[in-house]
Amino acid sequence: MKRILTLSVLLLFFLSVRSFLFADDGKKQTFGAGITMKENVSVDKLLENPSKFEGKKIVVEGRVVDVCRHKGCWLELTGEKKGQTLFVKAEDGEIVFPGDIVNKKVLVEGIVEKKIVESKESHKEHKEGDEKCKYEEAQVRYQIKCLGAQILD
């Protein structure tokens, strides 16, 4: 009888410790300032007309397809449309995204910025004396200057 009582107490103890260690408190992992706005737009909606959002603070929802492996300072998000991605940049050291959030759905809050991007090879064929550079038109990329983020799943 004493033995059954002891085993029962030990079993209850281990179950309570297990539930404490693995409890889901319902809190989602956040980065930076977190998410302060209630409304959000999808990556697809933002990329349909990015100039509409330029300079505005928004929350965008998407799935992480890539993360900076050195400092964790940027993410690349995708929506439902294949081949479209949105670059999300955080200040180095202020927000550090872990590599294990690839394929997770996230909310990112930040400012939509327009960036002019030139590839390393954009002027490779441009020679001195050419009247017109073959790569005169630089690529325009819209990105999010990240203020906060939250993992949804």
N, C-alpha and C positions, 0 to 999 in steps of 0.2 A: 504494500500500500504506500509506504514511504517512498519507494522507488518510482511509482507511477506519479505521485505528487511532484517529486523532484523533476522528472522528465517533462511533466506538464508545464511547470514553471519555466524551465529552460526553453521549451518550445515557444511559449508566449513571449519570453524575452527576445529570442532570435527573430521572431516575426515582427515584433515592435521595432527592433533595431533596423531590420530590413526595410520596413515601410518608411521609417524616418530617413534612411539613406537614399532611397529611390523614390521619394515622394515627388509628385508633379505638382508644383505650387501654382501652376497656371501662368506663370510669368514667362514672357518671351524674351529671348536674348536681344539686348539692345546695344547699340554703339553710338558714341558721341552724345548728342543731345536727345537721341531717341526720336520718336515721332510726336510732333506737337499739333499737327493739323489733322482734321478728320477726313476731308475729301482726298481722294487719290485718283490718278489716271494710270492707264496701262502703258507699257512701253510702246505698244502698237499705236495707241491714240496720240502719244507725244510725238512719235516719229512721222505721223501723217502730216502734221503741220507744226514743226518745231519752232518756227519763227513766232508763232502765236504765243508761245510760252517763254520766249527769250527774256531773260532778266527777272523772271518771276520765281518766287519760292513755291515749290510744289512738292507733292508726295507722289512718287511713281512706284508701281508694283510690277515686278518681273521676276524671272528665274535667273539665278547666278550661273553663268557659263564659264567664267574665268575670274581669277583673283591674282593680284600681285604676289609673287612668291618671295620677294625680297623683304619688303616692308609692310605688306598688307595694306597699301595705301590706295588701291583702286580695285574696282569690280567691273565686270562687263555683264550686262543684263540682256535677256532676250524676252520677247513676248511670244504670242502665238504664231506670228508670221515668220517663216523660215528665212534665214539670211540677214535679219535685221538685229543689230545689237546697239545698246546704249552704253557709253562709257561713263563711269561714275568715279570721280577723283576726290579723295580726302586729303587734307593737309598731312604731310609726312609727320608721323608720330602722334597726331591728335586722335586719329581713329585708325585702329589696326584690325583689318578683317582677317579672320583665320582661313586657312586654305580648305578646311573641311566644310565650308558652306556652298561649295560648288553643287549645283543641281537643287538647291533649296530656294524656295520662294521667299522674297524679301520685299519690304517697303523701304524706300530711300527718300529722305527729305533733303531738299537742297535747292540751289539756284540753277536755272537752266542757262548755260553759257554757250556762245557761238565761238568756235575755235577755227582758225585757219591753219590747216595742216599741210606741210610739204613733206613728201617722202624724201629719203636720203638720195634717191636717184632722180628727183624731179628736175634737176638742172644738169644732169650728167651729160646729155647730148647738146647742151647749150654752149656754143663756142663764142668767143669774143668776136665781135663784129657782126654777128647774126642780127638782123633787123628785128626779128620777132622770136621770142623764146617759144619753143615747142610746148612747154609746160607753163604757159602764162597763167592759166587759171588754176589757182590753188584749190585744194579740196576743202570744203566746209564741213565741219563736224560739230554736232551739238552734243553737249555732255552735261552732266550734273556735278556741280560743286557740292559735295556731300557735307551736310551739317549733322545728320543723324541717320540711323538705320535700325531696322528691326527684322529679325528672322521670323517668318510665319510658320514654317514647317521644318 
